[in-house]
Amino acid sequence: MTRFAATGTGNASLTPAVDVTGRLGFAATPIFALMAGVSAVSAPGMTMCSVASPLVPINDMVLMYLLMSVFHLSPWLKLLSRRFATSHHPN
């Protein structure tokens, strides 16, 4: 597998699998953001520290899901930067 990646040649049947894994990267951020929202709604009384307001639903699970969604944001940023570059490219 690494030999094909290094030489740039390979089996054409691998292309659909690579396309699926590339698109799968786009699913992580919205799913983690949704899970953060569900965690925030399902346990509103739980907060990270005792001085936190009960109106701010940030518990440890919500924080984890928000961080995971930020860490998996790169495919979306790459897509947006490509679209911005092509739409503002002078011809």
Phi, psi and omega in degrees: 000316180290333178296319179293321180293324182286324183270342181085002177251157179177186181279132180291340180288348178281343184299315177298323179294320178293322179295320180294317180292327176294320179286332179295331177298334179285342183280336188296311185298310179295325180292316179294323177294321177296317179295326176295319178295318179295318179295324180291322181283323186285335181227067185290339182278346183272126177232163184288324180222163187289338181273355180289147180287140176292348178280343179260107186276060179252100173252185184294325179290319178297316179298318179298313181294323177294318177295319178296322178292325176292319180293333180261019182278346187301320177299323178292319179294321177296317179297315180295322179292323176295317180293321178294320180293321181285329181281335180252017180277122179288136180265000000 
